[in-house]
Amino acid sequence: MIEGDAAAVLRRHVDAFNARDLDALMAGFTEDASWVTGTSVARGVGELTELFSGAMAGLLPTLTIQNLLTEGDWAACQMTETLTAADEERTFFIAGFYELRGGRIASAKIYREGSAEIG
């Protein structure tokens, strides 16, 4: 995978997430993908679908890519996330580290400013 391809995978991921297009979002993951956020771990398409559909329905997050670095099948991305929690709009800085396989996300570790837990 060339550098531009990894960047395109992450941009498609963010675009699908922001559009609340769950089908397009899930198409960007491998069947055995893992997603780690704070103390939460989701593995496989079923758990990822549950995680993202819940976030899209309840928190209404929007991601904005600030910086994106790629190296082969690896990507690191600094983003801002704006969401609504407890009827209040909040913005957080996020760092995401991704491993890609076959043009799709195989694993991700996401770190949110302060805490990855919404409370």
Secondary structure, DSSP 8 states (H G I E B T S, - for coil): --HHHHHHHHHHHHHHHHTT-HHHHHHTEEEEEEEEETTEEEEHHHHHHHHHHHHHHHT--EEEEEEEEEETTEEEEEEEEEEEETTEEEEEEEEEEEEEETTEEEEEEEEESS-SS--
